[in-house]
């Protein structure tokens, strides 16, 4: 009976997607053979699927065994999907030991409860005090990079990662410059944790939880996560003691002019909301540190690369910065004047988005332009593909041209998706 139901479901789903472009299916494996190999091979498959999507102007259906994965690049389809589905597929659970039920990985019903509280911690006055940390880190980064000048080729990524990590720990946890909590050990544990999670994602043998828990890499993951959580726990405990000493646990800090980290905001929220447990706070801070580190470091990397290879762009940016800020520290109010610099960043994020794709799980049927997405399908929002589509950006879509972001031709923001969109889009976009 179970086999019959599974067969009927599979037959119905296959028929539903039969008119969409796809690869040749192998029995049982479907198209999974296309995922075998290293990350370069994976990316080539992704690039090929993106091209097929663009040529057919339809979603591409990829069969992971019997399960359909639908790749979407059309902004209208993407908007529908991003607004309709809040569940993420099971791959996101691979980060559970680290991020638990934090915003990024939480199941829909927990995410719905928490998103309103968290989103308010990253808007308006809450972020006004961050600029001074950004300036300080930028200054330190420039000093470090300057030491490499005239020294031949070097990899800037470690500098960018450390700088982004230190910044997000300052604004996220309130780590001060003096306490050295963002140590070499922390940095290594952070990157090893990321590697272990990504490696699990690309190795289907490590997917079943019971099997994974028997492996040495699972033990290594727990060790690394311990290092990361211990820093957050130390800071959390210190803050709790500080608050208790200063004002008693029920005090509300109304001083709008003092800097408050993301963690401070969560502790304040907890005064009215006991569902925000210590564990949940640890997960949320770990999420913010991950979300705010890797993405920022990668986008800095590509932006520096394109600026470095385009003297004309460098000169225009330099001229605009000198005209607006001079040698003085950058202030938040200056940012609106830096329209060319913003155009450069937008163009870099369009061509080199740090998250090339995000995934959603269809928990109900949904009609989009060329098909009905059936419940149980994984939908991939192809951020990279949407950014490079000739249909959306014109024949020069592959060219780095910041001017396309300047008046009078400002493009439709709905095709620019580096921060995703709809429900579960980035909350760090301020
Ligand atoms: C260039 C910088 C950034 C880019 C390109 C970026 C991109 C993204 C994308 C594409 C998502 C959607 C992920 C998904 O649906 O699976 C996301 C989610 C998220 N981002 Fe960012 N992000 C950036 C910076 C930040 C920063 C600085 C923070 C926080 C300080 C942050 C916090 C988050 C959080 C908490 C989520 C999960 C939102 C949710 O599920 O409700 N991001 N980001």
Boltz pocket constraint, residues with backbone or C-beta under 6 A from the ligand:
constraints:
  - pocket:
      binder: B
      contacts: [[A, 103], [A, 104], [A, 105], [A, 115], [A, 287], [A, 288], [A, 291], [A, 292], [A, 293], [A, 295], [A, 296], [A, 299], [A, 353], [A, 354], [A, 355], [A, 357], [A, 358], [A, 359], [A, 417], [A, 418], [A, 419], [A, 420], [A, 424], [A, 425], [A, 426], [A, 427], [A, 428], [A, 429]]
      max_distance: 6.0
